[in-house]
Amino acid sequence: MEEGEIIDLLLIQIKDFMSEQPNLHCKEDDISFSLEGIYVYCIQYKDIILQGECNIKLLIPKKYPIEAPTLFLKEVPSKMEHIYTDGSCCLASFGEIYHFLLNNPSLKEFVERFVDSFIFSLEWFKKYGNYPFGERKHGFEGLLDYYLTDWGLTEKQYWDMVIMVFNDTYRGHANCLCGSNKKMRDCHGKYILPIIKDEVFKNRFLNEACYIYEGRKR
Ligand SMILES: [Zn+2]
């Protein structure tokens, strides 16, 4: 698809999304669309329904779904962990978002999966002082948890993968670092290879590893 067509498709999705969100305004620059204003939500998790409004800024890259949107909130409780130093929300680990985006989800699907669940956590945190999704921890632990759970790695194996990405030593025919005795390409290569092949993804994966590493030291 041509770049222009991708942007046109994205614009249709944004208009569709905004038709249900009359208090959001769209700004545009060279690389992204920015939806800013009051987001009205009605989120259901198990048998709990949360309804409300939230002042947001959702930055959607024009390359979506190749690149992931970023969420900023105007008001965040000071003790909430899930916020990066640039003020953006930590929606999920890079690997989790990346693998979700591989299936070309619509903007709506992305919002439901990551933005809504973040807001749900936030509202829950404001009310109860803890997090609703116990299975996924928060902050750096949650980021690491994804690789331990969904990729099925030990922490040491995760760091081995990070070092491999950093040193560019991926070899498809080598034994996988996870100890499965399969070749890399038939095993964790499906996760690692797309990350190695793209300079942006590679940097994000490594930045995330630095963040996890810093968090681990504390
Ligand atoms: Zn493996």
Boltz pocket constraint, residues with backbone or C-beta under 6 A from the ligand:
constraints:
  - pocket:
      binder: B
      contacts: [[A, 176], [A, 177], [A, 178], [A, 179], [A, 180], [A, 184], [A, 187], [A, 188], [A, 189]]
      max_distance: 6.0
